[in-house]
Amino acid sequence: MSINFLDHSITRRLATSLLAAAITLSTAAASLAADAVVLRVGDQKGGNRSLLEISGYAKDLPYKIEWSEFPAAAPILEALNAGALDVGYTGDLSFLSVYAAGAPIKAIGGTRSDAKTQAILVRQDSPIKSAADLKGKRLAGTRGGWGQFLIDATLEKAQIKLEDATFAPLGPVDAKIALVAGSIDAWAVWEPYVSFATLKDKARVIADGEGLTPTITFIVASDNAIATKRAAVQDLVRRLNNARLWSLDHLGEYAKSTAELTRLPEDVLLSAYTAQRTSPIPIDENVVKEVQEASDRSTRYGILPKKLDVRQAVDRSFTAAAAGSN
């Protein structure tokens, strides 16, 4: 009898615990719905919005997303800083440049791509054959981001003084035009621009980011969104991580669908996605250390105005929670 009673007692306690957990989950879901949470998310053409839709992870959202499309990461960061967005995504160094200026933002998640997909390109007929030939040349790239950093790191590796080359701060669209026109000698950029330039314009790669750049793209949120919309932001990070994992097993489908949405060439996108192998990563100690090293180099190059503590720029609790839910 005592054993029977004990079994019933354990069963009742287990049932009570499960009921309490179910009520908690229901309450959380109802709270999201009742509060009509709206996440204002900054995107780039063919970016996270298309990835979520193509993979199916945009379905059954317990909140609403208001998407805004931007031509590049810089205006996304400006909008986050101004409070016009809740979430966006950007390269690691562009994020740090804006964070260093005092923007109330944190990196809350991220992905990593193969560093070779950051590259310095020259025209097919250029006499430049390697990084050693960049001395005295006019080199274009994004200011305060991957482009400027790759140029400086490549020159340093080739033992060329930074002042012995001319940096032209140009965005990808203007730099592409300038390279084709011959008004710059080389262009530091990333995918899918690398694949487009090599496949369609017959540009050549003379250096890449292997061993030089982290090639991390951060999911970034405003401090206000972290404080007031945490459950929705956490859910979005989880969905983006799962969508990115889906893409790795469906590169052809991903490229085809994105080409239809963006009108970018499918062969360019497939080349870019295959080369990048972009994967979600947790913001752990290794990532913080790696980005800290790149940050310190950026300060030395004069890209960042001061030395930063990267640990203060990230909120690791989101990726830790996302990893536990997958």
Kinemage of the C-alpha trace (Angstrom):
@kinemage 1
@onewidth
@group {chain A} dominant
@subgroup {mainchain}
@vectorlist {calphas} color= white
{ca met a 1} P 0.000 0.000 0.000
{ca ser a 2} L 2.749 2.457 0.879
{ca ile a 3} L 4.452 1.815 -2.465
{ca asn a 4} L 1.144 2.363 -4.298
{ca phe a 5} L 0.507 5.564 -2.370
{ca leu a 6} L 4.045 6.753 -3.163
{ca asp a 7} L 3.558 6.052 -6.872
{ca his a 8} L 0.295 8.026 -6.892
{ca ser a 9} L 1.951 10.871 -4.997
{ca ile a 10} L 4.806 11.087 -7.512
{ca thr a 11} L 2.338 10.928 -10.400
{ca arg a 12} L 0.263 13.750 -8.915
{ca arg a 13} L 3.368 15.902 -8.386
{ca leu a 14} L 4.540 15.234 -11.949
{ca ala a 15} L 1.123 16.064 -13.366
{ca thr a 16} L 1.012 19.247 -11.316
{ca ser a 17} L 4.465 20.251 -12.586
{ca leu a 18} L 3.540 19.560 -16.203
{ca leu a 19} L 0.304 21.519 -15.825
{ca ala a 20} L 2.198 24.448 -14.320
{ca ala a 21} L 4.700 24.376 -17.184
{ca ala a 22} L 1.890 24.258 -19.745
{ca ile a 23} L 0.152 27.205 -18.087
{ca thr a 24} L 3.413 29.146 -18.073
{ca leu a 25} L 3.976 28.515 -21.794
{ca ser a 26} L 0.374 29.374 -22.622
{ca thr a 27} L 0.598 32.541 -20.579
{ca ala a 28} L 3.826 33.561 -22.332
{ca ala a 29} L 2.318 32.950 -25.780
{ca ala a 30} L -0.875 34.759 -24.835
{ca ser a 31} L 1.174 37.646 -23.472
{ca leu a 32} L 3.004 38.017 -26.786
{ca ala a 33} L -0.265 37.967 -28.693
{ca ala a 34} L -2.138 40.218 -26.270
{ca asp a 35} L 0.582 42.827 -26.286
{ca ala a 36} L 0.671 42.758 -30.121
{ca val a 37} L 4.461 42.922 -30.120
{ca val a 38} L 5.885 44.480 -33.265
{ca leu a 39} L 9.537 43.982 -34.178
{ca arg a 40} L 10.960 46.582 -36.557
{ca val a 41} L 13.668 44.713 -38.464
{ca gly a 42} L 16.210 46.136 -40.892
{ca asp a 43} L 17.086 43.977 -43.888
{ca gln a 44} L 19.099 44.060 -47.100
{ca lys a 45} L 17.956 42.782 -50.474
{ca gly a 46} L 17.975 38.992 -50.463
{ca gly a 47} L 18.764 38.956 -46.756
{ca asn a 48} L 17.087 37.626 -43.650
{ca arg a 49} L 13.519 38.253 -44.766
{ca ser a 50} L 13.868 36.108 -47.880
{ca leu a 51} L 15.796 33.466 -45.923
{ca leu a 52} L 12.990 33.167 -43.341
{ca glu a 53} L 10.308 33.008 -46.028
{ca ile a 54} L 12.125 30.504 -48.241
{ca ser a 55} L 12.925 28.178 -45.334
{ca gly a 56} L 9.413 28.317 -43.891
{ca tyr a 57} L 10.508 29.839 -40.584
{ca ala a 58} L 8.483 33.010 -41.200
{ca lys a 59} L 5.271 31.067 -40.508
{ca asp a 60} L 3.211 31.225 -37.310
{ca leu a 61} L 4.992 34.193 -35.767
{ca pro a 62} L 3.644 35.050 -32.289
{ca tyr a 63} L 4.425 38.715 -33.052
{ca lys a 64} L 4.478 40.983 -36.091
{ca ile a 65} L 7.576 41.934 -38.066
{ca glu a 66} L 7.746 45.285 -39.840
{ca trp a 67} L 10.526 44.901 -42.395
{ca ser a 68} L 12.524 47.826 -43.771
{ca glu a 69} L 14.944 47.227 -46.651
{ca phe a 70} L 18.251 49.091 -46.804
{ca pro a 71} L 20.994 49.138 -49.463
{ca ala a 72} L 23.769 48.326 -46.976
{ca ala a 73} L 24.554 47.745 -43.306
{ca ala a 74} L 25.545 51.351 -42.494
{ca pro a 75} L 22.016 52.815 -42.733
{ca ile a 76} L 20.666 49.843 -40.759
{ca leu a 77} L 23.046 50.738 -37.934
{ca glu a 78} L 22.087 54.409 -38.194
{ca ala a 79} L 18.408 53.469 -37.883
{ca leu a 80} L 19.141 51.249 -34.865
{ca asn a 81} L 21.080 54.080 -33.255
{ca ala a 82} L 18.200 56.496 -33.886
{ca gly a 83} L 15.635 54.115 -32.372
{ca ala a 84} L 13.857 53.554 -35.698
{ca leu a 85} L 14.643 49.811 -35.712
{ca asp a 86} L 14.688 47.053 -33.101
{ca val a 87} L 16.861 44.489 -34.900
{ca gly a 88} L 19.244 44.452 -37.861
{ca tyr a 89} L 22.354 42.684 -39.075
{ca thr a 90} L 25.798 43.864 -40.067
{ca gly a 91} L 29.423 42.872 -40.381
{ca asp a 92} L 31.394 42.702 -37.148
{ca leu a 93} L 33.564 45.789 -37.717
{ca ser a 94} L 30.752 48.007 -39.022
{ca phe a 95} L 28.871 47.153 -35.836
{ca leu a 96} L 31.876 48.020 -33.670
{ca ser a 97} L 32.361 51.344 -35.486
{ca val a 98} L 28.845 52.459 -34.575
{ca tyr a 99} L 29.020 50.937 -31.081
{ca ala a 100} L 32.262 52.860 -30.465
{ca ala a 101} L 30.410 56.090 -31.211
{ca gly a 102} L 28.042 55.370 -28.311
{ca ala a 103} L 25.098 53.740 -30.072
{ca pro a 104} L 22.758 51.938 -27.600
{ca ile a 105} L 23.010 48.567 -29.336
{ca lys a 106} L 24.325 45.057 -28.668
{ca ala a 107} L 25.298 42.095 -30.824
{ca ile a 108} L 22.963 39.257 -29.817
{ca gly a 109} L 23.641 36.545 -32.407
{ca gly a 110} L 25.740 35.870 -35.429
{ca thr a 111} L 26.873 33.841 -38.400
{ca arg a 112} L 30.284 33.043 -39.826
{ca ser a 113} L 31.256 32.777 -43.486
{ca asp a 114} L 34.460 31.468 -45.041
{ca ala a 115} L 37.040 34.281 -44.802
{ca lys a 116} L 38.083 33.668 -48.425
{ca thr a 117} L 34.769 35.206 -49.474
{ca gln a 118} L 36.127 38.596 -48.490
{ca ala a 119} L 38.434 39.487 -51.350
{ca ile a 120} L 40.363 42.194 -53.162
{ca leu a 121} L 39.450 42.304 -56.841
{ca val a 122} L 41.130 43.821 -59.884
{ca arg a 123} L 40.059 44.069 -63.504
{ca gln a 124} L 40.856 41.192 -65.806
{ca asp a 125} L 43.381 43.316 -67.723
{ca ser a 126} L 45.029 44.798 -64.629
{ca pro a 127} L 48.812 44.487 -64.295
{ca ile a 128} L 48.305 43.786 -60.571
{ca lys a 129} L 49.056 40.110 -59.908
{ca ser a 130} L 49.282 39.935 -56.098
{ca ala a 131} L 49.050 41.989 -52.919
{ca ala a 132} L 52.713 42.961 -53.379
{ca asp a 133} L 51.639 45.060 -56.400
{ca leu a 134} L 49.219 47.239 -54.412
{ca lys a 135} L 51.821 49.818 -53.393
{ca gly a 136} L 50.937 53.219 -54.799
{ca lys a 137} L 47.529 52.046 -55.995
{ca arg a 138} L 44.040 53.432 -55.392
{ca leu a 139} L 42.014 50.899 -53.373
{ca ala a 140} L 38.272 51.143 -52.721
{ca gly a 141} L 36.194 49.672 -49.898
{ca thr a 142} L 33.629 50.511 -47.244
{ca arg a 143} L 34.867 52.929 -44.606
{ca gly a 144} L 34.859 51.533 -41.062
{ca gly a 145} L 33.964 48.012 -42.146
{ca trp a 146} L 35.213 44.878 -43.865
{ca gly a 147} L 36.468 46.698 -46.961
{ca gln a 148} L 38.787 49.130 -45.201
{ca phe a 149} L 39.968 46.488 -42.731
{ca leu a 150} L 40.808 43.954 -45.464
{ca ile a 151} L 42.774 46.564 -47.398
{ca asp a 152} L 44.786 47.603 -44.331
{ca ala a 153} L 45.382 44.023 -43.168
{ca thr a 154} L 46.427 42.937 -46.672
{ca leu a 155} L 48.852 45.856 -47.035
{ca glu a 156} L 50.335 45.098 -43.615
{ca lys a 157} L 50.772 41.421 -44.512
{ca ala a 158} L 52.512 42.450 -47.746
{ca gln a 159} L 54.757 44.787 -45.717
{ca ile a 160} L 53.398 47.864 -47.463
{ca lys a 161} L 52.835 50.975 -45.347
{ca leu a 162} L 49.201 52.065 -45.209
{ca glu a 163} L 50.151 55.547 -46.390
{ca asp a 164} L 51.819 54.055 -49.476
{ca ala a 165} L 48.414 53.300 -50.998
{ca thr a 166} L 45.341 55.508 -51.411
{ca phe a 167} L 42.096 54.443 -49.737
{ca ala a 168} L 38.899 55.408 -51.582
{ca pro a 169} L 35.852 55.069 -49.291
{ca leu a 170} L 33.163 53.738 -51.610
{ca gly a 171} L 30.114 51.539 -51.109
{ca pro a 172} L 29.769 48.356 -53.188
{ca val a 173} L 27.658 49.837 -55.999
{ca asp a 174} L 29.912 52.865 -56.575
{ca ala a 175} L 33.082 50.778 -56.186
{ca lys a 176} L 31.926 48.260 -58.795
{ca ile a 177} L 31.298 51.057 -61.296
{ca ala a 178} L 34.651 52.658 -60.472
{ca leu a 179} L 36.537 49.387 -60.963
{ca val a 180} L 34.939 48.713 -64.346
{ca ala a 181} L 35.613 52.318 -65.391
{ca gly a 182} L 39.236 52.135 -64.267
{ca ser a 183} L 39.062 55.016 -61.771
{ca ile a 184} L 40.266 52.682 -58.993
{ca asp a 185} L 42.878 49.947 -59.183
{ca ala a 186} L 41.357 47.411 -56.768
{ca trp a 187} L 38.205 46.798 -54.753
{ca ala a 188} L 37.844 45.081 -51.375
{ca val a 189} L 34.416 43.486 -51.020
{ca trp a 190} L 32.448 40.370 -50.020
{ca glu a 191} L 29.854 37.985 -51.433
{ca pro a 192} L 27.750 38.045 -53.542
{ca tyr a 193} L 29.688 40.957 -55.065
{ca val a 194} L 32.794 38.784 -55.409
{ca ser a 195} L 30.932 36.118 -57.384
{ca phe a 196} L 29.137 38.712 -59.512
{ca ala a 197} L 32.382 40.500 -60.378
{ca thr a 198} L 34.298 37.329 -61.182
{ca leu a 199} L 31.503 35.606 -63.118
{ca lys a 200} L 29.984 38.573 -64.958
{ca asp a 201} L 32.758 41.194 -65.130
{ca lys a 202} L 35.664 38.707 -65.317
{ca ala a 203} L 37.399 40.397 -62.377
{ca arg a 204} L 40.294 38.589 -60.696
{ca val a 205} L 40.895 37.907 -56.991
{ca ile a 206} L 44.431 38.890 -55.941
{ca ala a 207} L 44.009 38.559 -52.144
{ca asp a 208} L 41.405 37.351 -49.642
{ca gly a 209} L 40.587 37.474 -45.948
{ca glu a 210} L 41.850 34.041 -44.930
{ca gly a 211} L 43.808 34.413 -41.696
{ca leu a 212} L 43.026 38.126 -41.567
{ca thr a 213} L 39.333 38.633 -40.835
{ca pro a 214} L 36.750 36.943 -38.575
{ca thr a 215} L 34.077 37.308 -41.310
{ca ile a 216} L 31.318 37.352 -38.718
{ca thr a 217} L 27.951 38.959 -39.341
{ca phe a 218} L 26.159 40.007 -36.179
{ca ile a 219} L 22.450 40.112 -35.438
{ca val a 220} L 22.184 43.437 -33.623
{ca ala a 221} L 19.414 44.727 -31.372
{ca ser a 222} L 18.797 48.041 -29.684
{ca asp a 223} L 19.106 48.142 -25.912
{ca asn a 224} L 15.454 49.205 -25.752
{ca ala a 225} L 14.273 46.193 -27.763
{ca ile a 226} L 16.351 43.879 -25.577
{ca ala a 227} L 14.675 45.342 -22.500
{ca thr a 228} L 11.080 45.572 -23.773
{ca lys a 229} L 10.690 42.922 -26.514
{ca arg a 230} L 13.017 40.209 -25.309
{ca ala a 231} L 10.767 37.190 -25.971
{ca ala a 232} L 10.112 38.253 -29.563
{ca val a 233} L 13.773 39.088 -30.208
{ca gln a 234} L 14.805 35.717 -28.764
{ca asp a 235} L 12.327 33.911 -31.000
{ca leu a 236} L 13.623 35.759 -34.065
{ca val a 237} L 17.230 34.769 -33.287
{ca arg a 238} L 16.151 31.127 -32.959
{ca arg a 239} L 14.267 31.226 -36.270
{ca leu a 240} L 17.178 32.884 -38.077
{ca asn a 241} L 19.578 30.246 -36.739
{ca asn a 242} L 17.303 27.421 -37.873
{ca ala a 243} L 16.735 29.045 -41.276
{ca arg a 244} L 20.485 29.380 -41.777
{ca leu a 245} L 20.988 25.687 -40.958
{ca trp a 246} L 18.225 24.832 -43.446
{ca ser a 247} L 20.013 26.823 -46.151
{ca leu a 248} L 23.208 24.762 -45.796
{ca asp a 249} L 21.314 21.647 -46.908
{ca his a 250} L 19.340 23.447 -49.644
{ca leu a 251} L 21.866 25.736 -51.370
{ca gly a 252} L 20.383 25.208 -54.832
{ca glu a 253} L 16.816 25.839 -53.688
{ca tyr a 254} L 17.972 28.817 -51.618
{ca ala a 255} L 19.787 30.362 -54.596
{ca lys a 256} L 16.860 29.767 -56.977
{ca ser a 257} L 14.279 31.244 -54.625
{ca thr a 258} L 16.434 34.245 -53.729
{ca ala a 259} L 17.119 34.907 -57.417
{ca glu a 260} L 13.365 35.015 -58.073
{ca leu a 261} L 12.852 37.433 -55.165
{ca thr a 262} L 15.795 39.723 -55.869
{ca arg a 263} L 16.332 39.356 -59.642
{ca leu a 264} L 20.005 38.643 -58.967
{ca pro a 265} L 21.512 35.937 -61.212
{ca glu a 266} L 20.961 32.448 -59.828
{ca asp a 267} L 24.475 31.294 -60.781
{ca val a 268} L 25.962 34.231 -58.872
{ca leu a 269} L 23.959 33.439 -55.757
{ca leu a 270} L 24.734 29.722 -55.906
{ca ser a 271} L 28.438 30.514 -56.278
{ca ala a 272} L 28.275 32.933 -53.339
{ca tyr a 273} L 26.322 30.613 -51.028
{ca thr a 274} L 28.525 27.639 -51.865
{ca ala a 275} L 31.687 29.609 -51.141
{ca gln a 276} L 30.396 31.242 -47.964
{ca arg a 277} L 28.852 28.210 -46.217
{ca thr a 278} L 27.371 30.741 -43.796
{ca ser a 279} L 26.583 29.050 -40.464
{ca pro a 280} L 25.054 30.280 -37.204
{ca ile a 281} L 27.465 30.634 -34.309
{ca pro a 282} L 27.081 31.256 -30.592
{ca ile a 283} L 28.741 34.373 -29.239
{ca asp a 284} L 31.101 32.483 -26.972
{ca glu a 285} L 34.512 33.253 -25.475
{ca asn a 286} L 36.333 32.214 -28.653
{ca val a 287} L 34.250 34.549 -30.814
{ca val a 288} L 34.666 37.411 -28.349
{ca lys a 289} L 38.441 36.859 -28.338
{ca glu a 290} L 38.618 36.707 -32.133
{ca val a 291} L 36.573 39.866 -32.614
{ca gln a 292} L 38.566 41.582 -29.861
{ca glu a 293} L 41.771 40.920 -31.811
{ca ala a 294} L 40.214 42.352 -34.989
{ca ser a 295} L 38.926 45.313 -32.987
{ca asp a 296} L 42.387 46.029 -31.591
{ca arg a 297} L 43.882 45.880 -35.081
{ca ser a 298} L 41.183 48.263 -36.304
{ca thr a 299} L 42.116 50.713 -33.561
{ca arg a 300} L 45.761 50.462 -34.615
{ca tyr a 301} L 44.777 51.073 -38.257
{ca gly a 302} L 42.735 54.125 -37.221
{ca ile a 303} L 39.443 52.545 -38.342
{ca leu a 304} L 38.095 52.569 -34.778
{ca pro a 305} L 38.646 55.750 -32.755
{ca lys a 306} L 39.461 53.977 -29.508
{ca lys a 307} L 40.158 50.582 -27.960
{ca leu a 308} L 36.960 48.683 -27.166
{ca asp a 309} L 36.044 45.928 -24.751
{ca val a 310} L 34.102 43.588 -27.054
{ca arg a 311} L 32.592 41.778 -24.053
{ca gln a 312} L 30.627 44.944 -23.295
{ca ala a 313} L 29.341 45.153 -26.862
{ca val a 314} L 27.660 41.722 -26.914
{ca asp a 315} L 24.769 40.107 -25.076
{ca arg a 316} L 25.594 36.399 -24.965
{ca ser a 317} L 22.354 35.352 -23.270
{ca phe a 318} L 20.403 35.272 -26.550
{ca thr a 319} L 22.607 32.803 -28.400
{ca ala a 320} L 22.988 30.705 -25.246
{ca ala a 321} L 19.195 30.441 -24.991
{ca ala a 322} L 18.838 29.806 -28.728
{ca ala a 323} L 21.358 26.976 -28.601
{ca gly a 324} L 19.461 25.372 -25.757
{ca ser a 325} L 16.166 25.484 -27.650
{ca asn a 326} L 17.369 23.890 -30.903
